[in-house]
Amino acid sequence: MSQTRFDAAIIADAVLAGCRGNGYAGDDPFDGLNSALFRTLRLHTFPFARVAWLQFHKRSPINFRRVVGVPQKRNPKGIALILLGMMEREKNQPCTDRLAEAVALGDWLLSERCDRTRWKHSAWGYHFDWAARAFFVPTGTPNAITTCYVARALYALGSATGERRFTEAAVDAGYFLDDLYKERGAKAYYGYIPGEDAFVHNASLWAAALVSETASRTGDYGLQRRSLRVARQSASMQRPDGAWLYGTRSHHAFVDGFHTGYNLEALRLIGMAHKTDEFAAVVEHGLSFYRRSFFLKDGTVKYYDAKVWPLDTHSVSQALITLLTVGETADDLRLAGAVLNRAIETLYLPAKTRFVYQRNRFTTNRINYLRWTQAWAFYSLALYASRATGEIESTHMKATSWRE
């Protein structure tokens, strides 16, 4: 057995510096439809071509974006994660310049709200067209997950600075999310995007968490009632082993680590907002499943409950967040330390001060994705640095072969 130590704060600040160096703009796994070439050839008018083109760029370990004219841009969710990480760094290392930079990023987020004459309230989406088998979402369309993370970041920023424009926008976002409320048959849930009926647990629960917080801040009983009903819906659909499928459609029948972590984190926030322990047993049951299903003994984070690969920085980041904010026990802290050690050993590029996107059994995708990879890494490392007290020593096994 061997022991290693890494300073999460130093690595977090190095990752942040890399993001700052490019003005917080970057590539994204899903930004392929921003290609100038794709539009010049008018391939964007064909649904199958949109999905195929997007998936090609998402899956390719070689970055062709400059060749086909995909520009690097800021992503609202990526900026929100950066802000959440900055607020964590402020807790144990206040910095006037960083806080001023955070305010500037917060104002950028306010300027990037989707058309409020159409959506009525503060909401955010992606900076690219988004195509899947079941739907097409054009740029400018808000979605639940992006809106949730931006609202959380703005509220944290407003609380730290006393700037009400940030907290007011965050509270207002709860009303947009509540507009996504749906009842289909016996099920009540929040949709992922306007006009789409898919029931996805993590999007529904995260929307419920932000609606719950708006309800607690405004005293709006209607918001409170609907958000609790939605939370109870997903809680009732927890499997006997403590897991949730991703969603209710046939191609949603999988269980992965970071969406499971999302669900647990959101349920915890819902309980806190409503000052209830109604969901405590559901969270603990889910957390027990999470602990035993998504970690190897050496701290490696599995992508799926029954499959290790790919090793993914996003999965690692959410694992740290879940262990630190939902678990919070001494064992969870030790496991978080092991996860951190293993991630830095296997996914971090010290010379470039950034993390790789994914490592598979025989290949590694080193494309520098800001939203999916670096922003998540920075936020989780900053959270670790602010939550972990003293030096954390994590015992882990020596580097092993990449076998499931």
C-alpha positions as CSV (number, residue, x, y, z in Angstrom):
1,M,0.0,0.0,0.0
2,S,1.3,3.5,-0.8
3,Q,0.2,7.0,0.1
4,T,0.3,10.2,-1.9
5,R,-0.8,13.8,-1.3
6,F,-1.9,16.4,-3.7
7,D,-2.8,20.0,-3.0
8,A,-6.2,20.4,-4.5
9,A,-6.1,24.2,-4.2
10,I,-2.9,24.5,-6.2
11,I,-4.2,22.2,-8.9
12,A,-7.6,24.0,-8.9
13,D,-5.9,27.4,-9.4
14,A,-3.7,26.0,-12.2
15,V,-6.8,24.7,-14.0
16,L,-8.5,28.0,-13.5
17,A,-5.5,29.9,-14.9
18,G,-5.7,27.8,-18.0
19,C,-9.4,28.5,-18.5
20,R,-8.7,32.2,-17.9
21,G,-5.9,32.3,-20.4
22,N,-8.4,31.6,-23.2
23,G,-11.0,34.0,-21.9
24,Y,-13.1,31.1,-20.5
25,A,-14.0,30.1,-24.1
26,G,-13.4,26.6,-25.3
27,D,-14.5,23.6,-27.2
28,D,-17.4,21.4,-26.1
29,P,-18.2,17.7,-26.9
30,F,-21.6,18.8,-28.4
31,D,-20.6,21.9,-30.3
32,G,-20.1,20.3,-33.7
33,L,-23.2,21.9,-35.2
34,N,-21.5,25.3,-34.9
35,S,-19.4,24.3,-37.9
36,A,-19.2,26.9,-40.6
37,L,-18.5,24.1,-43.2
38,F,-21.5,22.1,-42.1
39,R,-23.8,25.0,-42.7
40,T,-22.1,26.1,-45.9
41,L,-22.9,22.6,-47.3
42,R,-26.4,22.9,-45.9
43,L,-26.2,19.6,-44.2
44,H,-27.8,21.2,-41.1
45,T,-31.1,20.9,-42.9
46,F,-31.1,17.1,-42.6
47,P,-31.9,15.6,-39.2
48,F,-29.8,12.4,-39.6
49,A,-26.8,14.5,-40.8
50,R,-27.1,16.7,-37.7
51,V,-27.0,13.7,-35.3
52,A,-24.2,12.0,-37.2
53,W,-22.1,15.1,-37.4
54,L,-22.5,16.0,-33.7
55,Q,-21.7,12.4,-32.6
56,F,-18.6,12.3,-34.9
57,H,-17.1,15.3,-33.2
58,K,-18.1,14.1,-29.7
59,R,-16.5,10.7,-30.2
60,S,-13.4,11.5,-32.2
61,P,-10.2,11.6,-30.1
62,I,-8.8,14.0,-32.8
63,N,-10.1,17.6,-32.7
64,F,-11.3,18.6,-36.1
65,R,-13.1,21.7,-35.0
66,R,-10.7,24.3,-36.3
67,V,-10.6,22.5,-39.7
68,V,-14.4,22.6,-40.1
69,G,-14.9,26.1,-38.6
70,V,-16.2,25.5,-35.1
71,P,-15.3,28.5,-33.0
72,Q,-14.3,28.4,-29.4
73,K,-17.0,30.1,-27.3
74,R,-18.1,30.6,-23.7
75,N,-20.8,28.2,-22.4
76,P,-23.2,29.5,-19.7
77,K,-23.0,26.2,-17.8
78,G,-19.2,26.2,-18.0
79,I,-19.1,29.8,-16.7
80,A,-21.5,28.8,-13.9
81,L,-19.2,26.0,-12.8
82,I,-16.3,28.3,-12.8
83,L,-18.2,30.7,-10.6
84,L,-19.2,28.0,-8.2
85,G,-15.5,27.0,-7.9
86,M,-14.5,30.7,-7.4
87,M,-16.9,31.0,-4.6
88,E,-15.5,27.9,-2.9
89,R,-11.9,29.3,-3.3
90,E,-13.1,32.6,-1.7
91,K,-14.1,30.7,1.4
92,N,-10.5,29.8,2.4
93,Q,-8.4,32.2,0.2
94,P,-10.2,35.5,-0.4
95,C,-8.9,37.4,-3.4
96,T,-10.2,40.8,-4.4
97,D,-9.1,40.4,-8.0
98,R,-10.8,37.0,-8.3
99,L,-14.0,38.3,-6.8
100,A,-14.0,41.2,-9.3
101,E,-13.5,38.7,-12.1
102,A,-16.3,36.6,-10.7
103,V,-18.6,39.7,-10.8
104,A,-17.7,40.3,-14.5
105,L,-18.5,36.7,-15.3
106,G,-21.8,37.0,-13.4
107,D,-22.7,40.0,-15.5
108,W,-21.8,38.1,-18.6
109,L,-24.3,35.4,-17.6
110,L,-27.0,38.0,-17.0
111,S,-26.3,39.3,-20.6
112,E,-26.7,35.7,-21.9
113,R,-30.2,35.1,-20.7
114,C,-32.5,33.6,-23.3
115,D,-35.1,35.9,-24.7
116,R,-37.2,37.0,-21.7
117,T,-40.0,38.3,-24.0
118,R,-40.5,34.7,-25.0
119,W,-39.7,32.8,-21.9
120,K,-40.8,35.4,-19.3
121,H,-38.2,34.6,-16.7
122,S,-34.4,34.2,-16.4
123,A,-33.2,31.1,-18.2
124,W,-30.2,29.8,-20.0
125,G,-29.3,27.3,-22.6
126,Y,-26.3,26.1,-24.7
127,H,-24.4,28.2,-27.2
128,F,-24.9,25.5,-29.9
129,D,-27.7,23.7,-31.7
130,W,-28.2,20.4,-29.9
131,A,-29.5,17.3,-31.9
132,A,-30.5,13.9,-30.6
133,R,-32.6,11.1,-32.0
134,A,-35.8,12.3,-30.4
135,F,-35.5,16.1,-30.7
136,F,-33.6,19.1,-32.1
137,V,-32.9,22.1,-29.8
138,P,-31.7,25.3,-31.6
139,T,-29.3,27.8,-30.0
140,G,-31.2,30.2,-27.8
141,T,-33.5,27.5,-26.3
142,P,-33.2,27.3,-22.5
143,N,-32.9,24.0,-20.7
144,A,-33.4,22.9,-17.1
145,I,-29.9,21.8,-16.2
146,T,-28.0,24.9,-17.6
147,T,-30.6,27.1,-15.9
148,C,-30.2,25.3,-12.6
149,Y,-26.4,25.6,-12.5
150,V,-26.4,29.2,-13.6
151,A,-29.0,30.1,-11.0
152,R,-27.0,28.4,-8.3
153,A,-23.8,30.2,-9.3
154,L,-25.5,33.6,-9.5
155,Y,-27.1,33.1,-6.1
156,A,-23.8,32.2,-4.5
157,L,-22.1,35.2,-6.2
158,G,-24.9,37.5,-5.0
159,S,-24.7,36.2,-1.5
160,A,-20.9,36.7,-1.4
161,T,-21.0,40.3,-2.9
162,G,-24.4,41.6,-1.8
163,E,-25.2,42.4,-5.4
164,R,-29.0,41.8,-5.6
165,R,-29.1,41.6,-9.4
166,F,-27.5,38.2,-9.2
167,T,-29.7,36.8,-6.4
168,E,-32.8,38.3,-8.0
169,A,-32.1,36.6,-11.4
170,A,-31.5,33.3,-9.5
171,V,-34.8,33.5,-7.8
172,D,-36.5,34.4,-11.0
173,A,-35.1,31.4,-12.7
174,G,-37.1,29.2,-10.4
175,Y,-40.3,30.5,-12.0
176,F,-39.0,29.5,-15.5
177,L,-38.2,26.0,-14.2
178,D,-41.7,25.7,-12.7
179,D,-43.1,26.5,-16.1
180,L,-41.6,23.1,-17.2
181,Y,-43.9,21.3,-14.8
182,K,-45.8,18.4,-16.4
183,E,-48.3,15.8,-15.4
184,R,-48.4,12.8,-17.8
185,G,-50.7,10.1,-16.6
186,A,-49.9,9.5,-12.9
187,K,-46.5,11.0,-13.2
188,A,-45.5,14.6,-12.2
189,Y,-42.1,15.9,-13.2
190,Y,-40.2,18.9,-14.6
191,G,-39.2,18.6,-18.3
192,Y,-35.7,19.1,-19.6
193,I,-36.5,21.6,-22.3
194,P,-39.7,23.5,-23.2
195,G,-42.0,21.5,-25.4
196,E,-40.3,18.2,-24.8
197,D,-42.1,15.4,-22.7
198,A,-39.1,13.2,-21.8
199,F,-38.9,12.3,-18.1
200,V,-35.3,12.4,-17.0
201,H,-34.7,12.1,-13.3
202,N,-31.7,14.3,-12.9
203,A,-33.2,17.2,-14.8
204,S,-36.5,16.9,-13.0
205,L,-34.9,16.7,-9.6
206,W,-32.5,19.6,-10.2
207,A,-35.4,21.7,-11.4
208,A,-37.3,20.7,-8.3
209,A,-34.3,21.7,-6.2
210,L,-34.1,25.2,-7.7
211,V,-37.9,25.6,-7.6
212,S,-37.8,24.6,-3.9
213,E,-35.2,27.2,-3.2
214,T,-37.3,29.9,-5.0
215,A,-40.3,28.7,-3.0
216,S,-38.5,29.1,0.3
217,R,-37.2,32.5,-0.6
218,T,-40.6,33.9,-1.8
219,G,-43.1,31.9,0.2
220,D,-44.8,30.8,-2.9
221,Y,-47.0,27.8,-1.9
222,G,-47.7,26.7,-5.5
223,L,-44.0,26.3,-6.1
224,Q,-43.6,24.4,-2.9
225,R,-46.4,22.0,-3.6
226,R,-45.3,21.2,-7.2
227,S,-41.6,20.8,-6.3
228,L,-42.4,18.4,-3.5
229,R,-44.7,16.4,-5.7
230,V,-41.9,16.1,-8.3
231,A,-39.4,15.0,-5.7
232,R,-41.7,12.4,-4.4
233,Q,-42.3,11.1,-7.9
234,S,-38.6,10.4,-8.5
235,A,-38.2,9.1,-4.9
236,S,-41.0,6.6,-5.6
237,M,-39.2,5.4,-8.7
238,Q,-35.9,4.5,-6.9
239,R,-35.1,0.9,-7.6
240,P,-34.9,-1.6,-4.7
241,D,-31.1,-1.5,-4.9
242,G,-31.1,2.3,-4.5
243,A,-30.4,3.2,-8.1
244,W,-32.4,5.2,-10.7
245,L,-32.4,4.6,-14.4
246,Y,-31.5,7.7,-16.3
247,G,-35.1,8.2,-17.5
248,T,-38.3,6.5,-18.6
249,R,-37.7,5.9,-22.3
250,S,-36.3,2.7,-23.7
251,H,-32.9,4.2,-24.5
252,H,-32.7,5.7,-21.0
253,A,-32.4,2.3,-19.3
254,F,-28.9,2.7,-18.0
255,V,-27.4,3.7,-14.6
256,D,-24.3,5.9,-14.6
257,G,-22.3,7.6,-11.8
258,F,-22.6,11.3,-12.4
259,H,-26.4,11.3,-13.0
260,T,-26.8,9.2,-9.9
261,G,-24.7,11.8,-8.1
262,Y,-26.9,14.6,-9.5
263,N,-30.0,12.9,-8.2
264,L,-28.6,12.5,-4.7
265,E,-27.3,16.1,-4.5
266,A,-30.6,17.5,-5.8
267,L,-32.7,15.5,-3.3
268,R,-30.5,16.7,-0.5
269,L,-31.0,20.3,-1.6
270,I,-34.8,19.8,-1.8
271,G,-34.9,18.5,1.8
272,M,-32.8,21.5,3.0
273,A,-35.0,24.0,1.1
274,H,-38.2,22.6,2.6
275,K,-36.6,21.9,6.0
276,T,-37.8,18.3,5.8
277,D,-36.1,14.9,6.3
278,E,-38.7,13.2,4.1
279,F,-36.1,12.2,1.6
280,A,-33.3,11.3,4.0
281,A,-33.9,7.5,3.8
282,V,-34.1,7.7,0.0
283,V,-30.8,9.6,-0.2
284,E,-29.0,7.3,2.2
285,H,-30.3,4.2,0.3
286,G,-29.1,5.8,-3.0
287,L,-25.8,6.8,-1.4
288,S,-25.1,3.3,-0.3
289,F,-25.7,2.1,-3.8
290,Y,-23.5,4.9,-5.1
291,R,-20.6,4.0,-2.8
292,R,-20.6,0.3,-3.6
293,S,-21.3,0.6,-7.3
294,F,-19.1,3.4,-8.7
295,F,-15.7,3.0,-7.1
296,L,-12.8,0.6,-7.4
297,K,-10.6,-0.1,-4.3
298,D,-7.9,2.2,-5.7
299,G,-10.2,5.2,-6.0
300,T,-11.0,4.8,-9.7
301,V,-14.4,6.2,-10.5
302,K,-16.5,3.9,-12.8
303,Y,-18.7,5.5,-15.5
304,Y,-21.5,2.9,-15.2
305,D,-22.6,0.8,-12.3
306,A,-21.6,-2.4,-14.2
307,K,-18.8,-1.1,-16.3
308,V,-15.7,0.9,-15.6
309,W,-14.9,2.5,-18.9
310,P,-14.5,5.3,-19.9
311,L,-12.7,7.0,-17.1
312,D,-14.1,10.5,-17.3
313,T,-13.1,13.7,-15.6
314,H,-16.8,14.8,-15.4
315,S,-17.6,11.5,-13.5
316,V,-14.7,12.0,-11.2
317,S,-15.7,15.6,-10.4
318,Q,-19.3,14.7,-9.6
319,A,-18.0,11.9,-7.4
320,L,-16.0,14.4,-5.4
321,I,-19.0,16.7,-5.1
322,T,-21.4,13.9,-4.1
323,L,-19.0,12.5,-1.5
324,L,-18.3,16.0,0.0
325,T,-21.8,17.4,0.0
326,V,-24.1,14.4,0.3
327,G,-21.9,11.8,2.1
328,E,-19.9,14.0,4.4
329,T,-18.8,11.1,6.7
330,A,-15.1,10.5,7.6
331,D,-15.2,7.4,5.2
332,D,-16.6,9.6,2.4
333,L,-13.8,12.1,3.0
334,R,-11.2,9.3,2.8
335,L,-12.8,8.0,-0.4
336,A,-12.8,11.5,-1.9
337,G,-9.1,11.7,-1.1
338,A,-8.5,8.3,-2.9
339,V,-10.6,9.5,-5.9
340,L,-8.6,12.7,-6.1
341,N,-5.3,10.8,-6.0
342,R,-6.4,8.4,-8.7
343,A,-7.8,11.1,-10.9
344,I,-4.6,13.1,-10.8
345,E,-2.5,10.0,-11.5
346,T,-4.7,8.9,-14.5
347,L,-6.4,11.9,-15.9
348,Y,-4.3,15.0,-15.1
349,L,-1.7,16.5,-17.5
350,P,0.7,18.3,-15.2
351,A,2.7,19.9,-18.0
352,K,-0.5,21.4,-19.5
353,T,-2.2,21.9,-16.1
354,R,-5.5,20.5,-17.3
355,F,-7.4,17.2,-17.4
356,V,-8.1,14.9,-20.3
357,Y,-11.7,14.3,-21.4
358,Q,-11.7,10.5,-21.2
359,R,-9.5,7.5,-21.0
360,N,-10.6,4.3,-22.5
361,R,-9.0,0.9,-22.2
362,F,-6.6,1.4,-25.1
363,T,-7.0,5.1,-26.0
364,T,-7.1,8.5,-24.4
365,N,-9.1,11.5,-25.6
366,R,-7.0,14.6,-24.6
367,I,-9.3,17.2,-26.2
368,N,-9.5,20.3,-24.0
369,Y,-13.2,20.7,-23.2
370,L,-14.0,23.6,-21.0
371,R,-17.6,22.9,-19.9
372,W,-17.5,19.1,-19.7
373,T,-14.0,18.8,-18.3
374,Q,-12.0,21.7,-17.0
375,A,-14.9,23.7,-15.4
376,W,-16.1,20.6,-13.6
377,A,-12.6,19.8,-12.5
378,F,-12.0,23.3,-11.1
379,Y,-15.3,23.3,-9.2
380,S,-14.8,19.9,-7.6
381,L,-11.1,20.6,-6.7
382,A,-12.1,24.0,-5.2
383,L,-14.9,22.3,-3.2
384,Y,-12.4,19.7,-2.0
385,A,-10.0,22.4,-0.9
386,S,-12.6,24.3,1.0
387,R,-14.4,21.3,2.6
388,A,-11.4,19.2,3.5
389,T,-9.6,20.4,6.7
390,G,-5.9,19.8,7.2
391,E,-3.9,17.5,5.1
392,I,-5.8,14.6,3.7
393,E,-3.9,11.3,3.5
394,S,-5.5,8.7,1.3
395,T,-4.3,5.2,1.2
396,H,-4.8,3.5,-2.2
397,M,-3.5,0.5,-4.0
398,K,-0.5,0.8,-6.4
399,A,-1.4,1.6,-10.0
400,T,-3.1,-1.5,-11.4
401,S,-3.9,-2.7,-14.9
402,W,-7.0,-1.1,-16.4
403,R,-9.2,-4.1,-15.8
404,E,-12.9,-4.0,-14.7
